[in-house]
Amino acid sequence: MAKVQLHKLHIRLGERDIIRDLDLQVEPGEFLVLLGPSGCGKSTLLHSIAGLVEPAGGAIEIGGHDMTDADPSERGIGMVFQSYALYPTMTVEANMSFGLRIAGTPRDEIRRRVARAAEMLQLDALLARKPAQLSGGQRQRVAIGRALVREAGVFLFDEPLSNLDAKLRAELRRELKLLHQALGSTMIYVTHDQVEAMTLASRIVVMEKGRIQQIGTPAEVYERPANRFVAGFLGAPAMAFIDGEVDGAGHFRGDAIALTPAVGVLPVPAGAVVLGVRPEHVAIRADGPLRAEVTLVEPMGNHQVVWLRCGRHALGALVHDMRSFAPGDQVAFAIDAARVSLFDPHDGQRR
């Protein structure tokens, strides 16, 4: 396990500043996920930690040592890329052991490390096969195993599951989580997939345009998003945003939607706000104080997402029972005022 610290990191590619003055601390044994849309700088940041991108300023410390200008081989890291990058003519065993053989590691030590990694990744029976004889999930496990045999202090993952189908992604997510629990190693993982971030992370770093928007546990980031960007990026279906005002009594009033004293009092000063409502905050019930029209029903197996039109707003509601809804139905609903988010209408920050 190793601690990773970034101090005022500045990364420039050509004439463009990708990351400026970024500070980040990754604790030993932590599974930190860098989450954000394409182009936000998360992969560039990971590559800088790995030594593949040279920073224009700032410092990178790994395990208490300044690694800002160190070669990748000197940083004590193992890296897994989006592409498997396996040697097609080599067996699984040869692919996993290649780096160790080049480094002159003794044969007995190589065998020990490969056997341990193969057992953890369920590759024991595949060591004699070549990549063409493997499925996509098996190839990615080999790529992970190639990193594991280095027994590094830090493991870096650059969207390793994005080339897999949904079923394989779910399986490998579980395997990665179990692997981290077994190893206790420091892991930094890049993804744009919020499900991967929520299920894998000890902490999530949400990024936009090269800047950190929020750092926290999955529950903290989801339940109390720091700003409107984070709130809208996390959650499926996405959070709905409703412009309105909070009056002197702490009640929200917006277009066709109000949170009245019977629903709850909002603990913010009076004035203009943006109300953020997740589908799980919306309950369709006969005694609900609000009215809406059903526009769409999405069956999801163990629940259904019922889309409501209330004034000019579209709200999703999660329904976990077997009630039947159809487009055009008129329904009553309530919003859980204790769980909503409120944002400043000008800068989007949480209020």
C-alpha positions in Angstrom: 0.0 0.0 0.0 1.2 3.5 -0.8 -0.1 7.0 -0.4 -0.4 9.2 -3.4 -0.4 13.0 -3.1 -0.8 15.6 -5.8 0.3 19.1 -5.1 -0.8 22.0 -7.3 -0.6 19.8 -10.3 -0.7 21.6 -13.7 -0.9 19.7 -16.9 -0.8 21.3 -20.3 -1.1 19.5 -23.7 0.1 21.8 -26.5 -1.3 25.2 -25.8 -4.2 23.9 -23.8 -4.4 23.7 -20.0 -6.0 20.4 -19.1 -5.6 20.5 -15.4 -4.6 23.5 -13.3 -3.5 23.7 -9.6 -5.1 20.3 -8.6 -4.6 19.0 -5.1 -5.5 15.4 -4.3 -4.6 12.9 -1.6 -5.2 9.2 -2.0 -4.9 7.3 1.3 -3.0 3.9 1.5 -5.4 1.0 0.7 -8.1 3.3 -0.7 -10.1 2.5 -3.9 -10.4 6.0 -5.4 -12.5 6.5 -8.5 -12.0 9.5 -10.8 -15.4 10.1 -12.4 -16.5 12.6 -15.0 -17.6 13.0 -18.6 -15.3 12.5 -21.6 -12.7 15.3 -21.9 -12.8 16.3 -18.2 -9.1 15.4 -17.7 -9.5 12.2 -15.6 -7.4 9.9 -17.9 -4.8 12.6 -18.3 -4.5 12.9 -14.6 -4.1 9.1 -14.2 -1.5 9.1 -17.0 0.4 11.8 -15.2 0.5 9.8 -12.0 1.8 6.9 -14.0 4.5 9.0 -15.6 3.1 8.8 -19.1 2.3 12.5 -19.2 4.7 15.1 -17.9 3.2 17.8 -15.8 3.9 21.5 -16.5 4.0 22.3 -12.8 3.3 20.9 -9.3 4.4 17.7 -7.7 3.5 14.0 -7.5 4.4 12.0 -4.4 4.0 8.2 -4.3 4.7 6.4 -1.0 6.2 9.5 0.4 8.7 10.0 -2.4 8.8 12.7 -5.0 8.0 11.0 -8.3 7.2 14.1 -10.4 10.1 13.5 -12.8 10.6 9.7 -12.3 10.3 7.2 -15.1 7.2 5.0 -15.0 9.3 1.9 -14.1 10.5 3.7 -11.0 7.1 4.7 -9.6 6.1 1.3 -8.1 2.8 1.2 -10.0 0.8 -1.4 -11.9 -1.4 -0.1 -14.7 -4.4 -1.6 -16.6 -5.5 0.1 -19.8 -8.8 0.2 -21.6 -7.4 -2.0 -24.3 -6.0 -5.4 -23.3 -2.7 -4.8 -25.1 -1.8 -8.5 -24.9 0.9 -10.1 -27.0 -1.1 -12.4 -29.4 1.7 -15.0 -29.9 2.3 -15.4 -26.1 0.4 -17.6 -23.7 -1.5 -16.2 -20.7 1.4 -17.2 -18.5 3.9 -15.5 -20.8 1.8 -12.3 -21.0 1.5 -12.1 -17.3 5.2 -12.8 -16.6 6.7 -10.7 -19.4 7.5 -7.6 -17.4 9.0 -9.7 -14.6 11.2 -11.6 -17.0 12.4 -8.4 -18.7 13.3 -7.0 -15.2 15.4 -10.1 -14.4 13.1 -11.4 -11.6 14.2 -14.9 -10.5 12.2 -17.8 -12.1 10.9 -19.1 -8.8 9.6 -15.7 -7.8 7.9 -15.3 -11.2 6.2 -18.6 -10.9 5.0 -17.7 -7.4 3.6 -14.3 -8.4 1.9 -15.6 -11.6 0.3 -18.5 -9.7 -1.0 -16.2 -7.0 -2.4 -13.7 -9.5 -3.9 -16.5 -11.6 -5.6 -18.0 -8.6 -7.1 -14.7 -7.5 -8.4 -14.0 -11.0 -9.5 -17.5 -11.8 -7.1 -17.9 -14.6 -5.4 -21.2 -13.4 -6.9 -23.3 -16.2 -6.1 -20.8 -18.9 -2.4 -20.2 -18.4 -1.4 -22.2 -21.5 -3.9 -20.5 -23.8 -3.3 -17.6 -26.1 -5.4 -14.4 -26.2 -7.3 -15.5 -29.4 -8.7 -18.4 -27.4 -10.0 -16.2 -24.6 -13.2 -14.2 -24.2 -13.1 -10.4 -23.7 -13.6 -10.8 -19.9 -10.8 -13.3 -19.7 -8.5 -11.1 -21.7 -9.1 -8.2 -19.4 -8.5 -10.5 -16.4 -5.1 -11.3 -17.9 -4.3 -7.6 -18.3 -5.2 -7.1 -14.7 -3.1 -10.1 -13.7 -0.1 -8.7 -15.6 -0.4 -5.6 -13.4 -0.9 -7.6 -10.2 2.3 -9.7 -10.6 4.3 -6.5 -10.2 3.1 -6.4 -6.5 3.0 -2.7 -6.8 2.2 -0.2 -4.1 -0.4 1.5 -6.4 -2.6 0.1 -9.1 -4.0 2.4 -11.8 -7.1 1.5 -13.9 -7.9 3.5 -17.0 -11.5 2.6 -17.9 -10.7 -1.2 -18.0 -14.3 -2.4 -18.4 -15.5 -0.1 -21.1 -14.9 -2.5 -24.0 -17.0 -5.3 -22.3 -20.7 -6.0 -22.6 -23.0 -5.2 -19.7 -23.0 -8.7 -18.2 -19.2 -9.0 -18.3 -18.8 -5.5 -16.8 -21.0 -6.5 -13.9 -19.0 -9.7 -13.3 -15.7 -7.9 -13.4 -16.9 -5.1 -11.2 -17.6 -7.7 -8.5 -14.2 -9.4 -9.1 -12.4 -6.0 -8.8 -14.1 -5.2 -5.6 -13.2 -8.6 -4.2 -9.7 -8.3 -5.4 -9.3 -4.9 -3.6 -10.7 -6.5 -0.4 -8.2 -9.3 -0.7 -5.1 -7.2 -1.6 -5.8 -4.0 0.4 -3.8 -2.2 -2.2 -4.1 1.5 -3.2 -6.2 1.6 -6.4 -7.1 4.6 -8.6 -9.7 3.9 -11.2 -10.9 6.1 -14.0 -14.4 5.9 -15.5 -17.3 7.9 -16.9 -19.7 5.2 -15.7 -21.5 6.2 -12.5 -22.5 2.6 -11.7 -18.8 1.6 -11.7 -18.0 4.6 -9.5 -20.8 4.0 -7.0 -20.2 0.2 -6.6 -16.3 0.2 -6.6 -15.2 3.4 -4.8 -14.1 4.0 -1.2 -14.3 7.7 -2.4 -15.3 9.3 -5.6 -13.6 12.3 -7.2 -16.1 14.0 -9.6 -14.3 16.1 -12.2 -15.4 18.6 -14.8 -13.2 20.6 -17.2 -10.0 19.6 -15.4 -11.3 20.6 -11.9 -12.5 18.6 -9.0 -16.1 19.4 -8.3 -16.6 17.1 -5.2 -14.8 14.4 -3.2 -16.6 12.0 -1.0 -18.0 8.6 -0.3 -20.5 7.3 -2.9 -23.3 8.0 -0.4 -22.1 11.5 0.3 -21.7 12.5 -3.3 -25.1 11.0 -4.2 -27.1 12.2 -1.3 -25.5 15.7 -0.9 -24.1 16.8 -4.3 -21.9 19.9 -3.9 -23.4 21.5 -7.0 -25.8 21.2 -9.8 -23.2 19.5 -12.1 -22.6 16.7 -9.7 -26.3 16.3 -9.0 -27.1 16.0 -12.6 -24.2 13.7 -13.5 -24.9 11.1 -10.8 -28.2 9.2 -10.8 -30.2 7.2 -13.3 -32.8 8.4 -14.1 -31.2 11.8 -13.6 -32.2 14.4 -11.0 -35.0 16.8 -12.1 -34.4 20.6 -11.6 -37.2 23.0 -10.8 -36.8 26.8 -10.6 -38.6 28.5 -7.8 -38.4 30.4 -4.6 -38.3 29.7 -0.9 -40.6 32.0 1.1 -40.1 33.5 4.6 -41.8 30.4 6.1 -39.3 28.0 4.4 -41.7 26.7 1.8 -40.9 26.1 -1.8 -43.0 27.5 -4.7 -42.3 26.7 -8.3 -44.2 26.2 -11.5 -47.0 23.8 -10.6 -44.9 22.3 -7.8 -44.9 23.4 -4.1 -43.5 21.9 -1.0 -46.1 23.0 1.6 -46.0 22.8 5.4 -47.7 19.4 5.2 -44.7 18.1 3.3 -41.8 19.9 5.0 -40.0 23.1 5.7 -36.8 23.8 3.8 -33.9 25.0 5.9 -32.6 27.8 3.7 -32.9 31.6 3.6 -35.8 33.0 1.5 -35.1 33.7 -2.1 -34.7 32.2 -5.6 -33.5 28.5 -5.6 -33.3 25.5 -7.9 -34.9 22.4 -6.4 -33.3 19.1 -7.2 -35.5 16.0 -7.0 -34.4 12.4 -7.6 -37.0 9.7 -8.7 -36.7 8.0 -5.3 -37.9 11.3 -3.7 -41.2 11.1 -5.6 -44.0 8.9 -4.3 -47.2 8.3 -6.2 -49.9 8.0 -3.7 -53.6 8.8 -3.4 -53.2 11.4 -0.6 -50.4 13.2 -2.4 -50.7 17.0 -2.4 -49.5 17.4 -6.0 -51.0 16.4 -9.3 -49.5 15.1 -12.6 -50.1 13.2 -15.8 -48.3 10.0 -16.6 -46.4 10.3 -19.9 -44.3 7.1 -20.0 -43.8 3.9 -18.0 -40.5 2.0 -18.1 -40.7 -1.5 -16.6 -37.3 -2.4 -15.0 -38.0 -5.9 -13.7 -38.0 -5.4 -9.9 -39.4 -1.8 -10.2 -40.8 0.6 -12.7 -40.0 4.2 -13.6 -43.1 6.2 -14.1 -42.6 9.6 -15.8 -44.9 12.4 -14.8 -45.6 15.8 -16.4 -46.3 18.4 -13.8 -46.7 21.8 -15.3 -43.6 22.1 -17.6 -41.5 19.7 -15.6 -40.8 16.0 -16.2 -40.3 14.0 -13.0 -39.4 10.4 -12.7 -40.9 8.3 -9.9 -39.7 4.9 -8.8 -42.5 2.4 -8.1 -41.6 -0.9 -6.4 -45.1 -2.5 -6.3 -47.2 -4.0 -9.0 -49.5 -1.0 -9.6 -50.4 -0.5 -13.2 -49.9 2.9 -14.9 -50.5 4.1 -18.4 -49.8 7.3 -20.4 -52.6 9.8 -19.8 -53.4 8.6 -16.3 -53.9 11.5 -13.8 -52.1 10.7 -10.5 -51.4 12.3 -7.1 -47.9 12.4 -5.7 -45.7 13.8 -3.0 -42.1 14.9 -2.8 -39.9 14.0 0.2 -38.8 17.4 1.3 -36.2 16.0 3.7 -34.2 14.5 0.9 -34.3 17.1 -1.9 -31.4 19.3 -2.8 -31.4 23.1 -3.2 -29.0 24.9 -5.5 -28.1 28.5 -6.1 -29.7 29.6 -9.4 -26.6 31.7 -10.4 -23.5 29.6 -9.6 -25.2 26.2 -9.1 -23.6 25.6 -5.7 -25.5 23.7 -3.0 -27.4 25.9 -0.6 
